[in-house]
Amino acid sequence: MKRQSTLVLVKPDGLVKSLTGNILTKLSEGKLVIIAAKVVKVSRELAEEHYRHLKDKPFFDGLIRYIQGEPYGEDYKRVLALVYEGEDAINKVRAMAGSTNPEEASPTSIRGAYGRITTKGVFENVIHASANEEDSEREIKLWFKPEELVGDIFPSKVTTHQVEERIWI
């Protein structure tokens, strides 16, 4: 089997329901290694780029508001972004995540156990998992800078230029 990396997002509804620990525990069953993790306040630009393949769908705008945490208030306008690495990581994580539609997901999967479809038709499926190697690379590069990962999973280069940087005082 091939060593892979995959992006996982614990979505705002997963944070609202305090499911982070449960989700990480379930994902630990895959015997994969976390090589990056951070909390991200999702900009509209980031959300639209992440879901660009769905831009022509009628639910696109609602999906963007959902991943930005808008239905949940200021305290939940964020996601937990992680990169997992290991043998067959993409398939392992997708199997543990379950079907995108929580009603079709196995009850032992993350989405089957914790997801729901709201009365407004929103799929609150608590987690995102990259679909394939191409999506995984695109998504990891979208959500993380090379220096935020432990290890070099994709080619990168170092550039030197003056940048304004916020530092601790």
C-alpha positions in Angstrom: 0.0 0.0 0.0 1.0 3.5 -0.7 1.9 6.1 1.9 -0.4 9.1 1.6 -1.4 12.4 3.2 -5.0 13.6 3.6 -6.7 16.7 4.8 -9.3 16.4 7.6 -11.5 19.3 8.8 -13.6 19.1 11.9 -16.3 21.4 10.7 -18.1 24.1 12.9 -20.9 21.8 13.8 -18.4 19.3 15.2 -16.9 22.0 17.3 -20.4 23.2 18.5 -21.2 19.7 19.6 -17.8 19.3 21.3 -17.0 16.3 19.2 -13.3 17.0 18.5 -12.1 14.4 21.0 -14.5 11.7 19.8 -13.5 12.4 16.2 -9.8 12.2 16.9 -10.3 9.0 18.9 -12.2 7.4 16.0 -9.5 8.6 13.5 -6.8 7.1 15.7 -8.1 3.7 14.8 -6.5 4.1 11.4 -3.0 4.1 12.9 -2.1 7.3 11.0 0.1 10.1 12.1 -1.0 13.7 12.5 1.6 15.9 10.7 -0.2 19.2 11.0 -3.0 20.8 13.0 -4.4 24.2 13.5 -7.6 26.1 14.2 -8.7 28.2 11.2 -11.2 31.1 10.9 -12.5 30.3 7.4 -12.6 33.3 5.0 -15.2 33.3 2.2 -12.3 33.2 -0.3 -10.8 30.0 1.4 -14.3 28.4 1.6 -15.0 29.1 -2.1 -11.7 27.8 -3.2 -12.1 24.7 -1.1 -15.5 23.9 -2.6 -14.8 25.3 -6.1 -15.9 22.1 -7.7 -19.5 22.7 -6.3 -19.8 26.4 -7.4 -22.6 25.7 -9.8 -24.7 23.8 -7.4 -27.8 25.5 -5.9 -26.6 24.7 -2.4 -23.2 26.4 -2.9 -23.9 29.6 -0.9 -25.3 27.7 2.0 -22.4 25.3 2.0 -20.0 28.3 2.1 -21.9 29.8 5.1 -21.9 26.4 6.8 -18.1 25.8 6.6 -17.6 29.4 7.8 -19.7 28.6 10.8 -22.2 31.4 10.2 -25.2 29.4 11.5 -23.4 28.8 14.9 -22.4 32.3 16.0 -19.1 34.0 16.6 -17.6 31.4 18.9 -17.8 28.7 16.2 -16.7 30.6 13.1 -13.8 28.2 12.7 -12.7 24.7 11.9 -9.9 22.4 13.1 -7.7 21.5 10.1 -5.5 18.5 10.3 -3.2 16.5 8.0 -2.9 12.8 8.5 -0.2 10.7 6.9 0.3 6.9 6.6 -0.4 3.8 4.6 -3.6 4.2 2.5 -4.5 7.3 4.5 -7.2 8.7 2.2 -9.2 5.5 2.0 -8.8 4.8 5.8 -10.0 8.3 6.7 -12.9 8.3 4.3 -14.1 4.9 5.6 -14.0 6.2 9.2 -15.7 9.4 8.1 -18.6 7.6 6.4 -20.9 8.7 3.6 -21.3 12.5 3.1 -25.0 12.1 3.7 -25.3 11.3 7.5 -28.5 9.4 6.9 -26.7 7.0 4.5 -23.5 6.7 6.7 -22.8 3.6 8.7 -23.8 4.3 12.3 -20.3 3.3 13.4 -18.8 6.0 11.2 -18.1 9.6 12.3 -20.9 11.0 10.1 -23.3 8.2 11.0 -22.8 8.7 14.7 -22.7 12.5 14.9 -24.1 14.0 11.7 -27.6 15.1 10.9 -29.6 16.8 8.2 -31.2 19.9 9.6 -34.9 20.9 9.0 -33.5 23.4 6.4 -31.8 20.6 4.5 -28.2 21.3 5.6 -26.0 18.3 5.8 -24.3 18.7 9.2 -21.7 16.0 8.6 -19.1 17.2 11.2 -16.0 16.3 9.1 -14.4 16.8 5.8 -12.0 14.2 4.3 -10.1 14.5 1.0 -11.7 12.3 -1.7 -8.5 11.3 -3.6 -4.8 12.0 -4.0 -5.3 15.0 -6.3 -7.9 16.6 -4.0 -5.7 15.8 -1.0 -2.7 17.7 -2.4 -4.8 20.6 -3.6 -6.6 20.9 -0.2 -3.5 20.5 2.0 -1.7 23.2 0.0 -4.8 25.4 0.3 -5.1 25.1 4.0 -1.4 24.8 5.1 1.9 26.5 4.4 4.9 24.1 3.9 6.4 25.1 7.2 3.2 24.2 9.1 3.7 20.5 8.3 6.0 18.2 10.1 7.9 16.8 7.2 8.1 17.5 3.5 5.2 15.7 1.8 5.3 17.9 -1.4 8.1 19.7 -3.1 8.6 23.3 -1.9 11.2 26.0 -2.0 12.5 28.7 0.3 12.3 32.3 -0.8 13.8 35.3 1.0 11.9 38.6 0.9 10.9 41.3 3.3 7.5 40.5 4.9 5.7 42.3 7.6 5.2 39.8 10.4 3.2 39.8 13.6 5.4 38.8 16.5 4.9 38.3 20.3 5.9 41.3 22.5 
